[in-house]
């Protein structure tokens, strides 16, 4: 069956490609999502479907002629291949006429319903449901979700030459090995036939591709793998039945999850295509099409290997899931999705809410204490106690006096050559700050220059709302400075007719 599917697929793909080119049934690049530059036929699914079905029917005929019991029973074939044919025709019509996403979704749900009625479905959830058989109210929607998810997953990853077909080949091999271990001859025969048909097509689809899968191919392969995973899991132990299909199809599932997550976070329609799938990201990182596809083959093979580990050691499920989770987390980080970076930032802010609350309380307490300060020593001590936990490394006063003669009275402030007064609670010499937040010190009639909060590094965001540093805080600081400089002519407020209200000017990274 494998050799027959392989040979028939090679010849049928060659014929379909040449026929489509002769008829002008080619797909030219129409949007930025398309990475090909020349018109290419996208009816490769026809060759795969024809090769697969032909080999299966011939095999059934041979068993019947030899009067040998066949593992390919008619009832099972109708229950699985019937809806698969519907999905293939759906994809073919979409290749020719560009159907609405809602029509495609509706037909896929109908095909999944037929599959469920035919006896293929999710009937238990292992560890999640104690291994008990689920009721129809749970089985049916879970089966629909699984089939629609995997069917569309292979459609979404079909963006580079050979990516969807190659990934499907790896996943098919995993399901094949699983069917040998359980064993399940029905699934064994169908997976080996599908593997041969896919491999024969891949000869023409690998970069540079001369024919594409099209929706007829990607939807058909995705549906078949979803259905075969369900059929193969029927006789498997509960934990194997749940874990192996999910792990072995990890790459397309991951791509779908990322696409749905990205579009929800950015407020974009779920059915609207974009150029931010995993393979697009790899191209943006500088990889060639061939290198990106080979890299994703390795990812698919890794998922397949982890799923086969579960066949030998079922107790390793926690370790396998942990390795897979760490790998996915690190990999997604390298892809630099801005939507998930923002989500992580929000989660970090939520986790730091307690610290932000404590910092705000400290600023309010400092505002109260400043109202009784009468010298720079107490002012600086209050500022340090309130601002150091926030992440600031010191303060700077500008236009507060242009002479060093007041150094004794202004201590612990240090006079700088640029005419500013600096106080830093860091050890050692104070260098030029990497980050500075400047606040104008003013009341209703007088301006006292500028008060700057400085940071020597910019590694962490501030755990506070910077607006807390204006208003009452600035007013209390102005009055404290007025009391501390009451007898110093060199440190008097300057009046230039500008009675603007206090405002905040932030330089560098924006604070939270």
C-alpha positions as CSV (number, residue, x, y, z in Angstrom):
1,X,0.0,0.0,0.0
2,X,2.8,2.4,0.8
3,X,4.7,1.7,-2.4
4,X,1.5,1.8,-4.5
5,X,0.5,5.1,-2.9
6,X,4.0,6.6,-3.4
7,X,4.2,5.6,-7.1
8,X,0.6,6.6,-7.9
9,X,1.1,9.9,-6.1
10,X,4.2,10.8,-8.1
11,X,2.5,10.1,-11.5
12,X,-0.8,11.7,-10.5
13,X,0.9,14.8,-9.1
14,X,3.0,15.2,-12.2
15,X,-0.2,14.9,-14.4
16,X,-2.3,17.3,-12.3
17,X,0.5,19.9,-12.3
18,X,1.0,19.8,-16.1
19,X,-2.8,19.8,-16.7
20,X,-3.4,22.7,-14.4
21,X,-0.5,24.7,-16.0
22,X,-1.9,24.0,-19.5
23,X,-5.4,25.2,-18.4
24,X,-4.0,28.2,-16.6
25,X,-5.4,27.0,-13.3
26,X,-2.6,28.6,-11.3
27,X,-2.4,30.7,-8.2
28,X,-0.5,34.0,-8.6
29,X,0.8,35.8,-5.4
30,X,-2.1,38.2,-4.4
31,X,-1.1,39.4,-1.0
32,X,1.8,40.0,1.3
33,X,1.1,36.6,3.0
34,X,2.1,34.8,-0.2
35,X,5.8,34.0,-0.3
36,X,5.9,32.6,-3.9
37,X,6.7,34.9,-6.8
38,X,5.5,32.9,-9.8
39,X,2.0,31.4,-10.6
40,X,1.8,27.9,-9.2
41,X,-1.1,25.3,-9.5
42,X,-2.7,24.7,-6.1
43,X,-4.6,21.5,-6.9
44,X,-2.1,19.1,-5.3
45,X,-4.9,17.8,-3.0
46,X,-6.5,16.2,-6.1
47,X,-3.4,14.0,-6.6
48,X,-3.2,13.0,-2.9
49,X,-6.9,12.2,-2.6
50,X,-6.9,10.2,-5.9
51,X,-3.8,8.2,-4.9
52,X,-5.0,7.5,-1.4
53,X,-8.5,6.4,-2.3
54,X,-7.3,4.4,-5.3
55,X,-4.8,2.4,-3.2
56,X,-7.4,1.8,-0.5
57,X,-10.0,0.6,-2.9
58,X,-7.6,-1.6,-4.8
59,X,-6.4,-3.2,-1.5
60,X,-10.0,-3.9,-0.5
61,X,-10.6,-5.5,-3.9
62,X,-7.5,-7.7,-3.6
63,X,-8.6,-9.0,-0.2
64,X,-12.1,-9.7,-1.6
65,X,-10.7,-11.6,-4.6
66,X,-8.4,-13.6,-2.4
67,X,-11.3,-14.2,0.0
68,X,-9.2,-13.1,2.9
69,X,-10.6,-11.3,5.9
70,X,-9.9,-7.6,5.3
71,X,-9.1,-5.1,8.1
72,X,-10.8,-2.5,5.9
73,X,-14.4,-3.1,6.7
74,X,-17.0,-1.3,4.6
75,X,-18.9,0.2,7.6
76,X,-15.7,1.6,9.0
77,X,-14.6,3.0,5.6
78,X,-18.0,4.7,5.1
79,X,-17.9,6.3,8.6
80,X,-14.4,7.7,8.0
81,X,-13.9,8.2,4.2
82,X,-17.4,9.5,3.7
83,X,-16.9,12.7,5.6
84,X,-13.3,12.9,4.4
85,X,-14.6,13.1,0.8
86,X,-16.9,15.9,1.9
87,X,-14.0,17.9,3.3
88,X,-11.9,17.2,0.1
89,X,-14.7,18.6,-2.1
90,X,-15.1,21.6,0.2
91,X,-11.4,22.3,-0.2
92,X,-11.6,21.8,-4.0
93,X,-14.5,24.3,-4.3
94,X,-12.6,26.8,-2.1
95,X,-9.5,26.4,-4.4
96,X,-11.7,27.2,-7.4
97,X,-14.2,29.8,-6.0
98,X,-12.9,31.1,-2.7
99,X,-15.7,30.2,-0.3
100,X,-16.7,32.1,2.7
101,X,-14.9,31.1,6.0
102,X,-18.3,30.5,7.6
103,X,-19.4,28.1,4.9
104,X,-16.1,26.2,5.3
105,X,-16.6,26.1,9.0
106,X,-20.2,24.9,8.7
107,X,-19.3,22.1,6.3
108,X,-16.4,21.0,8.5
109,X,-18.8,20.7,11.5
110,X,-21.2,18.6,9.4
111,X,-18.3,16.3,8.3
112,X,-17.2,16.0,11.9
113,X,-20.8,15.1,12.9
114,X,-20.8,12.4,10.3
115,X,-17.5,11.1,11.7
116,X,-18.9,11.0,15.2
117,X,-22.1,9.2,14.1
118,X,-19.9,6.7,12.3
119,X,-18.3,5.7,15.5
120,X,-15.2,7.9,15.8
121,X,-15.1,10.3,18.7
122,X,-13.7,11.3,22.0
123,X,-15.3,9.1,24.7
124,X,-13.0,9.6,27.7
125,X,-10.5,12.2,29.0
126,X,-8.2,10.0,31.0
127,X,-6.7,11.9,33.9
128,X,-9.1,14.8,33.5
129,X,-12.3,12.8,34.0
130,X,-10.9,9.9,36.0
131,X,-10.9,7.6,33.0
132,X,-14.7,7.3,33.0
133,X,-16.7,7.2,29.8
134,X,-18.2,10.6,29.0
135,X,-21.8,11.3,28.2
136,X,-22.9,12.3,24.7
137,X,-23.3,15.8,25.8
138,X,-19.5,16.0,26.3
139,X,-18.3,13.6,23.6
140,X,-19.9,15.3,20.7
141,X,-18.7,18.9,21.2
142,X,-15.2,17.7,22.1
143,X,-15.0,15.5,18.9
144,X,-16.2,18.5,16.8
145,X,-13.6,20.8,18.4
146,X,-10.8,18.3,17.8
147,X,-11.7,17.6,14.2
148,X,-12.2,21.2,13.2
149,X,-9.0,22.2,15.1
150,X,-6.7,19.7,13.4
151,X,-8.4,20.2,10.0
152,X,-7.8,23.9,10.0
153,X,-4.4,23.6,11.6
154,X,-2.8,22.0,8.6
155,X,-4.6,24.6,6.4
156,X,-3.0,27.4,8.4
157,X,0.6,26.0,8.3
158,X,0.4,25.5,4.5
159,X,2.4,28.7,3.9
160,X,5.8,27.5,2.8
161,X,6.8,25.0,0.2
162,X,6.6,21.5,1.7
163,X,5.7,22.6,5.2
164,X,2.2,21.2,5.6
165,X,2.8,18.0,3.6
166,X,6.1,17.3,5.4
167,X,4.6,18.0,8.8
168,X,1.7,15.7,8.0
169,X,4.1,13.0,6.9
170,X,5.8,13.0,10.3
171,X,2.5,13.0,12.1
172,X,1.2,10.2,10.0
173,X,4.2,8.1,10.8
174,X,3.6,8.6,14.5
175,X,-0.1,7.5,14.2
176,X,1.2,4.5,12.1
177,X,3.6,3.4,14.8
178,X,0.9,3.9,17.5
179,X,-1.4,1.6,15.5
180,X,1.2,-1.1,15.4
181,X,1.8,-0.9,19.1
182,X,-1.9,-1.0,20.2
183,X,-2.5,-2.7,17.6
184,X,-5.2,-1.4,15.2
185,X,-4.9,-2.9,11.6
186,X,-7.5,-0.6,10.2
187,X,-5.6,2.5,11.1
188,X,-2.3,0.9,10.1
189,X,-3.4,0.3,6.5
190,X,-4.9,3.8,6.1
191,X,-2.0,5.7,7.6
192,X,0.6,3.8,5.5
193,X,-1.4,4.5,2.4
194,X,-1.7,8.2,3.4
195,X,2.0,8.4,4.1
196,X,2.9,7.0,0.6
197,X,0.5,9.5,-1.1
198,X,1.9,12.4,0.9
199,X,5.5,11.5,0.3
200,X,5.0,11.1,-3.5
201,X,3.4,14.6,-3.6
202,X,6.2,16.1,-1.5
203,X,8.6,15.3,-4.3
204,X,7.0,18.2,-6.3
205,X,6.0,20.4,-3.3
206,X,9.4,20.8,-1.6
207,X,11.2,24.1,-2.3
208,X,11.1,25.3,-5.0
209,X,7.5,24.0,-5.3
210,X,5.9,23.4,-8.7
211,X,2.5,22.6,-7.2
212,X,0.8,23.5,-4.0
213,X,-1.5,21.4,-1.7
214,X,-4.3,23.9,-1.9
215,X,-7.2,23.8,0.5
216,X,-8.3,20.5,-1.1
217,X,-5.1,18.9,0.1
218,X,-4.5,20.6,3.4
219,X,-8.1,20.2,4.7
220,X,-8.2,16.6,3.5
221,X,-4.9,15.7,5.2
222,X,-5.8,17.5,8.4
223,X,-9.2,15.8,8.6
224,X,-7.7,12.4,7.9
225,X,-5.1,12.8,10.6
226,X,-7.7,14.0,13.1
227,X,-10.0,11.1,12.3
228,X,-7.2,8.5,12.3
229,X,-6.0,9.8,15.6
230,X,-9.5,9.2,17.0
231,X,-9.7,5.7,15.4
232,X,-6.2,4.8,16.7
233,X,-7.0,5.9,20.2
234,X,-10.1,3.6,20.5
235,X,-8.1,0.6,21.6
236,X,-5.3,2.4,23.3
237,X,-5.0,2.9,27.1
238,X,-6.7,6.0,28.3
239,X,-3.6,8.1,28.9
240,X,-2.1,7.1,25.5
241,X,-5.4,7.9,23.8
242,X,-5.4,11.4,25.2
243,X,-1.8,12.4,25.1
244,X,-0.3,11.0,22.0
245,X,-2.6,12.6,19.4
246,X,-2.2,16.0,21.1
247,X,1.6,15.7,21.4
248,X,2.2,14.2,17.9
249,X,0.2,17.0,16.3
250,X,1.8,19.6,18.6
251,X,3.2,21.9,15.9
252,X,0.0,22.6,13.9
253,X,-1.9,22.9,17.2
254,X,0.6,25.4,18.5
255,X,0.3,27.5,15.3
256,X,-3.5,27.6,15.6
257,X,-3.3,28.5,19.3
258,X,-0.9,31.3,18.6
259,X,-3.0,32.6,15.7
260,X,-6.2,32.6,17.7
261,X,-4.4,34.2,20.7
262,X,-2.8,36.9,18.6
263,X,-6.0,37.8,16.9
264,X,-8.0,38.0,20.1
265,X,-5.4,40.1,21.8
266,X,-5.0,42.5,18.9
267,X,-8.8,42.7,18.2
268,X,-8.6,41.3,14.7
269,X,-11.1,38.9,13.1
270,X,-10.4,35.2,13.8
271,X,-10.9,34.2,10.1
272,X,-8.7,37.0,8.7
273,X,-5.4,35.8,7.4
274,X,-2.1,37.5,8.4
275,X,1.6,37.2,7.9
276,X,2.5,36.4,11.5
277,X,2.4,32.6,11.6
278,X,5.4,30.7,12.9
279,X,6.8,30.1,9.4
280,X,6.4,33.8,8.6
281,X,8.3,34.8,11.8
282,X,11.2,32.5,10.8
283,X,11.5,34.2,7.5
284,X,11.6,37.6,9.2
285,X,14.4,36.3,11.4
286,X,16.4,35.8,8.2
287,X,16.0,32.1,7.5
288,X,15.4,31.0,3.9
289,X,12.3,29.1,2.9
290,X,14.2,25.8,2.9
291,X,15.9,26.4,6.2
292,X,12.6,27.5,7.8
293,X,10.9,24.4,6.6
294,X,13.7,22.1,7.7
295,X,13.6,23.8,11.1
296,X,9.9,23.2,11.5
297,X,10.4,19.6,10.3
298,X,12.8,19.2,13.3
299,X,10.1,20.7,15.6
300,X,7.5,18.3,14.2
301,X,9.9,15.4,14.6
302,X,10.6,16.4,18.2
303,X,6.9,16.5,19.0
304,X,6.6,13.0,17.3
305,X,9.5,11.7,19.3
306,X,8.0,12.9,22.6
307,X,4.7,11.2,21.7
308,X,6.4,7.9,21.0
309,X,8.2,8.1,24.4
310,X,4.8,7.8,25.9
311,X,4.2,4.5,24.1
312,X,7.2,3.0,25.9
313,X,6.9,4.8,29.3
314,X,3.4,6.0,30.1
315,X,4.5,7.3,33.5
316,X,6.7,9.9,31.7
317,X,3.7,12.0,30.7
318,X,4.5,14.7,33.3
319,X,8.1,14.9,32.1
320,X,7.1,14.9,28.4
321,X,4.6,17.7,29.0
322,X,7.1,19.7,31.1
323,X,9.8,19.4,28.3
324,X,7.2,20.3,25.7
325,X,6.0,23.3,27.7
326,X,9.5,24.7,28.3
327,X,10.4,24.2,24.7
328,X,7.3,26.0,23.5
329,X,7.8,28.8,25.9
330,X,11.4,29.4,24.8
331,X,10.5,29.0,21.2
332,X,7.7,31.5,21.2
333,X,9.9,34.0,23.0
334,X,12.4,33.8,20.2
335,X,9.6,34.6,17.7
336,X,9.0,38.0,19.4
337,X,5.2,38.2,19.2
338,X,4.3,41.7,20.4
339,X,0.8,40.6,21.4
340,X,2.2,38.1,23.9
341,X,4.9,40.5,25.1
342,X,2.2,43.0,26.0
343,X,0.1,40.2,27.7
344,X,3.1,39.2,29.7
345,X,3.7,42.8,30.7
346,X,0.1,43.1,31.9
347,X,0.4,39.9,33.9
348,X,3.6,41.1,35.5
349,X,1.9,44.4,36.4
350,X,-0.9,42.5,38.0
351,X,1.6,40.4,40.0
352,X,3.3,43.6,41.1
353,X,0.1,45.3,42.1
354,X,0.9,44.8,45.8
355,X,4.3,46.4,45.4
356,X,2.8,49.3,43.4
357,X,0.2,49.8,46.2
358,X,3.0,49.9,48.8
359,X,5.0,52.4,46.8
360,X,1.9,54.7,46.4
361,X,1.3,54.6,50.1
362,X,5.0,55.5,50.7
363,X,4.7,58.5,48.4
364,X,1.6,59.7,50.2
365,X,3.4,59.3,53.6
366,X,6.4,61.1,52.3
367,X,4.1,64.0,51.2
368,X,2.8,64.3,54.7
369,X,6.3,64.2,56.3
370,X,7.7,66.8,53.9
371,X,5.2,69.3,55.3
372,X,7.2,69.4,58.5
373,X,10.7,69.3,57.1
374,X,12.9,72.4,57.6
375,X,16.3,71.4,56.3
376,X,17.8,69.6,53.4
377,X,19.1,66.7,55.5
378,X,15.5,65.7,56.5
379,X,14.2,66.4,53.0
380,X,16.8,64.0,51.5
381,X,16.2,61.4,54.1
382,X,12.4,61.4,53.3
383,X,13.1,61.3,49.6
384,X,15.4,58.3,49.9
385,X,13.1,56.3,52.1
386,X,10.2,56.9,49.7
387,X,11.9,56.7,46.3
388,X,14.6,54.0,46.8
389,X,12.1,51.1,47.0
390,X,10.5,52.4,43.8
391,X,13.7,52.0,41.8
392,X,15.2,55.5,41.8
393,X,18.9,56.0,42.6
394,X,18.9,59.7,43.5
395,X,17.5,63.2,43.0
396,X,18.7,66.3,41.3
397,X,17.6,70.0,41.8
398,X,18.1,72.4,39.0
399,X,18.0,76.3,39.2
400,X,17.9,76.0,42.9
401,X,21.1,78.2,43.4
402,X,24.1,78.8,41.3
403,X,26.9,78.9,43.9
404,X,28.8,76.4,46.0
405,X,28.9,78.7,49.0
406,X,25.7,77.2,50.4
407,X,27.2,73.7,50.4
408,X,27.1,73.3,54.2
409,X,23.5,74.3,54.5
410,X,22.4,72.2,51.5
411,X,24.1,69.0,52.7
412,X,23.8,66.2,51.9
413,X,23.1,67.7,48.4
414,X,26.3,67.8,46.2
415,X,26.8,70.8,43.9
416,X,27.5,69.8,40.3
417,X,29.5,71.8,37.7
418,X,26.3,72.3,35.6
419,X,24.7,74.3,38.5
420,X,22.5,71.5,39.8
421,X,22.4,69.9,43.2
422,X,22.5,66.1,43.4
423,X,21.8,63.6,46.1
424,X,22.4,59.9,45.3
425,X,22.1,57.0,47.7
426,X,24.2,54.7,45.5
427,X,27.7,53.9,46.7
428,X,30.6,55.5,44.7
429,X,30.7,58.3,42.2
430,X,27.5,59.4,40.5
431,X,27.8,59.2,36.8
432,X,25.4,60.6,34.1
433,X,22.0,58.9,34.7
434,X,20.6,56.6,32.1
435,X,17.0,57.6,32.9
436,X,15.6,60.9,34.4
437,X,12.1,62.0,35.4
438,X,11.9,65.8,35.6
439,X,9.1,67.6,37.6
440,X,8.7,71.4,37.7
441,X,8.6,72.7,41.3
442,X,6.1,75.5,41.4
443,X,3.2,76.9,43.4
444,X,0.6,79.5,42.6
445,X,3.1,82.5,42.5
446,X,6.7,81.1,42.6
447,X,8.8,78.7,40.7
448,X,11.7,76.8,42.4
449,X,13.2,75.3,39.3
450,X,13.1,71.6,38.6
451,X,13.3,68.4,40.6
452,X,14.6,65.3,38.8
453,X,14.5,61.7,39.8
454,X,17.4,59.8,38.3
455,X,18.1,56.1,37.6
456,X,21.6,54.8,36.8
457,X,20.2,51.8,34.9
458,X,17.1,51.1,32.9
459,X,16.6,47.4,33.5
460,X,13.2,47.3,35.3
461,X,10.1,49.4,34.9
462,X,8.9,51.5,37.7
463,X,6.3,49.9,40.1
464,X,4.2,53.1,40.4
465,X,2.1,55.7,38.7
466,X,4.4,58.6,37.9
467,X,1.5,61.0,38.4
468,X,1.9,60.4,42.1
469,X,5.0,62.6,41.9
470,X,3.0,65.7,40.9
471,X,0.3,67.6,42.7
472,X,0.4,67.3,46.5
473,X,3.9,65.8,46.5
474,X,5.4,68.7,44.5
475,X,3.5,71.2,46.6
476,X,4.9,69.7,49.9
477,X,8.4,69.6,48.5
478,X,8.2,73.2,47.4
479,X,7.2,74.3,50.9
480,X,9.9,72.2,52.5
481,X,12.6,73.8,50.2
482,X,11.2,77.2,51.0
483,X,11.6,76.5,54.7
484,X,15.1,75.1,54.2
485,X,16.3,78.1,52.2
486,X,14.5,80.8,54.2
487,X,17.8,82.6,55.1
488,X,19.7,81.9,51.9
489,X,19.6,84.7,49.3
490,X,21.4,82.4,46.8
491,X,18.5,80.0,46.9
492,X,15.4,82.0,46.3
493,X,12.5,81.2,44.0
494,X,12.8,83.0,40.6
495,X,9.9,84.9,39.1
496,X,9.7,85.3,35.4
497,X,6.0,85.8,35.0
498,X,5.5,82.2,34.2
499,X,3.1,80.7,36.7
500,X,2.5,77.4,34.9
501,X,1.3,74.5,36.9
502,X,3.5,71.6,37.7
503,X,4.0,69.1,34.9
504,X,6.0,65.9,34.4
505,X,8.6,65.5,31.7
506,X,9.8,61.9,31.3
507,X,13.0,61.0,29.4
508,X,13.9,57.4,28.6
509,X,11.6,54.4,29.0
510,X,8.0,55.2,30.0
511,X,7.2,54.3,33.6
512,X,4.2,52.2,34.5
